[in-house]
């Protein structure tokens, strides 16, 4: 595949010397000839979804494909979560705004949640970066809007009367957040962490509705925050391990959790040594006090099922434990195929994208390569938690969607092109409506693809 459009190389040369005002004007110019259907257009079609998924599925661990199929078959939203390559394929076959930024690549509502910072603060932010790369900003916005519609349908909310008009306002929230970020100093935009307090503070400044938002936001997080705070290595050890002859080891749960063979064990030990080599001096010094006790392959998520994912149990001389997750970084689906570049380590790319897009990241975030496989490393259960989307009532749903799209805008603001997005969105007052119209059309495609995938027609037999 041609390397003309490198997904991890951002060219700053024509941007860094231009003022924000000049970039906003450029964004405005890019929108001058844009028509409604340039943004809203999507034609639903019957197709073989497995053919689109095949290039990535061919890279997956075959014994887990049935598990992946079962998890994706639970609902249209579950299917959507596990089929990011299909939407990327579709987005790449339609027009775009011409404005690239570093995107999350899979910014659906389920990919936001809690995690802990290096200072032990509870943060709420984007938390999945396996698909992150340089691409058009609206790809993230469209994926988030489609996910919101799928969740709303799942909850039986009134789409035409309530949800669609609300989502148009949500796009305006995205713009307001970008403008708010543009008024911060560069350092404020760079270092301010997404703590619950900071999210509430910035949101109230954007919407001038602090009391109403605080009350609703607290209702959303109150049911999950305690669980997130207590989700740490101690919790992981209690839940996932047992003690046999005085030695802790992971509990097997085939096919989800399985001990690795001797060859893989030795390869992962060597990979862990490479990870230590790449780590900062403070993390390296800390981890050198620990030794590896056990390693298992452990399946997580929906879209990630089939990637090589491991848990490493560490212990120090005092009996303290730490659990690290090692997850394979797969190449991106790009231009109807798999993007391959021997000069890039996928694990390192994912790590770097996460460091840029998150307001603060896991201190144990790192990477290593073993042969042709690339992995990234992070702490397992580092105060991780998520909002239960199925339990949101309509007002809570609205606040949650607004928070997520505000966090998405904050992530996009880390790229200098975000001023162009402001100019583009300010140029046409119908752009929010067009983005929502695209999303309503694409939901029908997701539902049709889901029916095909789950066996509703001749294409739904095998994954």
N, C-alpha and C positions, 0 to 999 in steps of 0.2 A: 504494500500500500504506500502511496505517496506520502511524504512527510511535510508537504507544503503547509498543512494546517495543524501545527503541533498543538495538542490540547493543553500542554502545561507550560508553554513559553509565551509570556505576555510581552508584547513589544511596546515599551514605554517611550520610544524615541520621539513620536509625534504627539505625545500627551504631556509629558512632564514639564515642558517649558510653556504650556498654554495655561492661561488663567481659568478659574472656574467659570467666569462669565463667557469666555470664548468657547469653552466646551459645551455650555448650555446652549449657546447659539448654534453650534454644530449639531447638537441633538435636535434642535428645532428644525434645522434645515433638512435633516434626514427624514423628518415626518411630513414635509411639505407636500409631496406627491403621494403619500400613503392614503389608501382608500380603506373603507370599513372592512371589506372582504379580504384585504391583504392580511389582516389580523384575525378576522373571525372565521375565515373559510376553513371548512373541513368536510370532506365527503365520506360518509360512513360506507364501508364496503365489506362484503364477505371475503375472508381470506384465510389462508393457512397460517395461523399464528405460530405454530411449531416450527415452520420454516424460518420465520424471522428469529425465533429464539434459538435455533439450532447452533449457530456459531458460538454463542456463549455456553450453551448447554454441553457442547462437545468438550469444554474445558473443565466441566464439573466432575465431582466424584460420583461415579455411576450408581453406587449402592445407596445414595441418598436422594436420587431423582424421584423415587416414589414418595418419599417423605415430603419433598418439595411440592410435588403435585397435590398431595393431600392438603397441605397448608394453604396453597393457592386456591384450592377448590371450595373453600369455606364460604366465600362471598365475593361479589364483584370487587369490593374494596381490597380483600385479601389477594385476589388475582392482580389487581392494579399494583399493589405493593411489590409483588414478585415479578412484575413484567416491565420494569423500567426500560429495558432494551427495545420493547415494542413501541413505547411512546417516543423514545429518542429517534427510532427509525422514522416514525411519522412526522415528527417535528422537522427532521432534516429534509423532508420532501415537500415542504411548503415554504412560503416566503418568510423573511425575518426582518427585524428592525434595523439590522446592520450595526448594532451596538453590542460589543462583546464585553464580558466581565468574567470574573471567576465565579462560577455558579456551584451550587451544591450538587446539582445533577439529578437529585432524587428527593425534591423538597415537598413530599407529601406530609399530611398532618401527623402521621405516625412517626415521622423522623425528627420530632422535636421532643425534648424531655429534660429531665434533671441529670446532673452529674456534679462531681466535686472538683473544685479547683485545687491547685497546689497548696493554697493557704487553708484548705478545708472549708471554703465557702460553698454553699449550695447554689449552683447556677442553673439557669433554664435557657436552652439554646438549641440550635441545630445539632444533631448528634449522629449523623451518618454521612460519610464522605467518600464511600467506595466509588461513587460515580462523579465525583467532583472534578471539574476541568474548566478550561476557558471556553466559553460559548455564549450564546445570546441570552441576555438577562431574562427575556420573557419566557424562556423555556422553564425556568424555575417557577415563575408566577403562574403560568398555565398549569403546571403539574400540581401546584398547591391548590388552585381553584378547582381543578377536576376532583382532587381528593376530597375537598370540602363538599362538593355536590354529591359524591358517592356516600360520604358519611351522612349527609342530610337526608338522602333517600333512604339510607339504612335506618335512620331515626324517624322516618315518616314525617319530616317537616314539610311545610307547604313551599314547594320550590318556586313556582311562578309568582305567587303573592308575596312571599317573604324572602326566601333564600337568594334568588337571583338579584333582586334590587339591593339586598344587603351586600352581596359580593362585589357589586359595582362600587359601593362605598368602601369596601375593603381595598380595592385597587387604589382608591384615593388615599387610604391610610398608608399604603406602600409609598406613594408619592410624598405625602406629608412627612413620613419618617425620613426619606432621603433628604428632603429640604431641611428637616431638623438636624440631621447629621452634617449637612453642609454648613450649618451655622456654628457647629462646634469647632474648637481648635483641632488641628491634626492630631495632637497628642491625646486630647479627650476622646476623639473618635477611635483612637488606636488602643488605649489602655483601659477604658471603663468596662468593668466586667458586667455580664448580664445576671446580676443577683436579682432576686425577686423584688427587693427594695428599689434597685435602679430601674428595673423594667417598669414598675409602677410609677416612679417619678418621671421618667421620660415619656411614658404613655400619657400621663396627665397633662404634660406640657404640649404634646401633640394634639390632644383632643379637648383640653380644658374641661375635663370631667373627672377629676381625681376621686371624689367621694363615691360616685356611682361605680367607677371602674374598680376601685379598691375593694368595695363590698363584694362585687361579682367575682373578681379575680381571687380573692381569699376563699370564696366558696369553691372555686375550681380546684385550687391547690390544697385545700385543707384535708381532703380525703387521701391524698397521695404523698404529701410532703414528709410525714413521719416515716413512711415506708422507705422513701428515698434516702433520708438521713441515715437510717439504720442498715442500708444496703451497702456493705463493705466486705473486706476480705474475711473478717470474722464470721459474718453472715454466710458468705460463700462456703467457708470451711464447714460450718454447721450443717448446711443444706446439702452440699455435694460430696462430702467426704465421710469416711468411717475410719476407725482405728482397728488394725489387725496386728496382733503381737507387738503392741506398743508403737506401731508405725502408721501414720495417717496415709490414706490413699483415697482416690476418687471412687465413688460408687458407680458401677457400670449400669447403663440403661440403654441397651441396644435397641435401635441403631443410633439413638441420639448421643449417648456418651459411651465411648469404647476405648479401652487402653490401646496404645499404639504398640506396634511390633518393635523388636530390637533395632532394626535398621532405621526406622523412622525416629526412634528414641535418640539414637546416636546423632542423626542429622539435626534434630532439634536442639540437642545440647550444643552442637557446633554453631547452629544459628543463634542460639541465645548468647554465646560468646561474642559473636559479631554484633549483636544488639548492644551488649555492654560496651563494646569498643566504640560504637557510634553515640552512646549516651553521654550526657553532660557529666562533668566531674562529680557533682554532688549526688546524682542518681547512681552513677557507677560505684562511688564509695559506699553508698547505702546498700546497694544490691550485693556487693561483694561480701557482705556479712551473712548472706543467705546462701543456701545450697538447694539444688533441685531434689524434691522428694518424689514427685509423681507427674506423669504427663498423660492426658487423654485427648482424643478427638471429641469435640463437643459441638453439636449443631445448634445454631442460634437463628432467630428471625424467620423471615419468609423468603425474601429475595436472596439472602445469603446462604440458604440451604444448598449444599452441594459444593461450596467452596471449602477448602481445607482450613479447618478452624480447630485450635487446640487450647487447652487450659494447662498451665504449668503451675504446680503447687511448690512454693518455696518455704523454707523454714530456717530460722537462725538458731544459734546456740541456746537462746533463752526460750525456745519453743514458740516464738512468734511466727505467724504465717502470713504470706502474701500470695494472692492468686493473680497471675497475669494471663491475659487472653492473647493468643497469637492467631491472626486472621489473614488468610491469603488475599492478596490484592490482585484482582483480575484485570486484564486490559479492557479498555473501553470499547463499546460497540460504536463505530464511527464510519460514516460513508458506506453503509451496507455491509460492513465487515468488521473484523477485529483490528483495532489499532495496535501496531507492534513497533516498538522502537528500542533497539538493543542498547541505546545510550541512556535509557531511562529505567529506573527501578520503580515499579508500580507501587510497592509498599512505601517507598520514600516519597513518591508523588502524593499519595493519599495523606501521609503524615503532614507534608508541607501545606496541602490545601486545607487540612483541618486547622493547622496553626494559624493560617490567615483568616479563615472564615469564622472560627469561634472567637468569642471575646476573651476567653482564657481556656487552656486545654489541660488535660491530664498530664501531670509531670512525668509519668512513665511512658508516654507516647514515644514510639521509636520504630525501627524497621530493621530487617535483615533479608538477605537472599540466600536461597539454597538451590544450586543448579539453575534450572529455568523457572523456578517458583520464587515469587517475591511475597513477603509478609510484612504486616505492620503489627506492632505490639501496643497494648494498653492495659491498664489495670482492669480487672474483672470486678464488677459490682462496686465501682467507685462512686457511691451515693447515687447510683442510677435509678431512675424511676420515670414513669410516664403517666399522663392523664388518660383515664379510661374513656375513650371516645364514645363508646356505646352508652355511657351513663350520663352524657351531657344533655341537659335540657336546652331549649332553644336559646335563651339569653346567655347561658354558659358557653354554648357552641359559638355564638357570635363573638364573645370576648376572646375565646381561645383562638379562633381563626385570625382575629385582629392582632393578637399577640404574636402569632406565628409569622404573619406577613410583615409585621414590624421588625421582628428578628431577622427575617430574610433580607429586608431592606438594609438593616445594619450590616449584615454580612456582605452584601453587594457594595456597600459604601467603602469597603476596604480596597476596592479597585478604583484607580483614578478616573475611569470612564463613567463613574456613577453620575457625574454632573451632566453627561450627555443624556442619560435616562431621564433626568429631571426636565431637560429641554424638550425631549421627545414627548413625554407625558403631558407637559403643559401646553403643547401645541394644538392638540385636538381634544375637545371635551367629550368626544364619543369613544375614546380609546378604552375606558373601563367597560363600557357596554360591549364593545367588540371582543375584548378578552373573555368576558363572561359568556358571550354567544359562542365563541369557539369551544369553551369548556362544556357547555350544555350539549353541543354536537358531539364532542369527543366522549362524553359519558356514554352516549348511545353506542359508540364504537367499542368501548370497554365492555359494556354489557353483551354485545354481540360476540366479542372475542371470548368472553367468559363462558358463554353458552357453547361455543365451539370447543374451547379447552376442556370443559367438563363432560364432553361427550354428546352435546346436542346435535352434532352433525358429523360428517365423515372425517373431519379434521381433529376430532377430540378423542382419539383412541389411545395415543401414547404420548408421553412427554419426551 
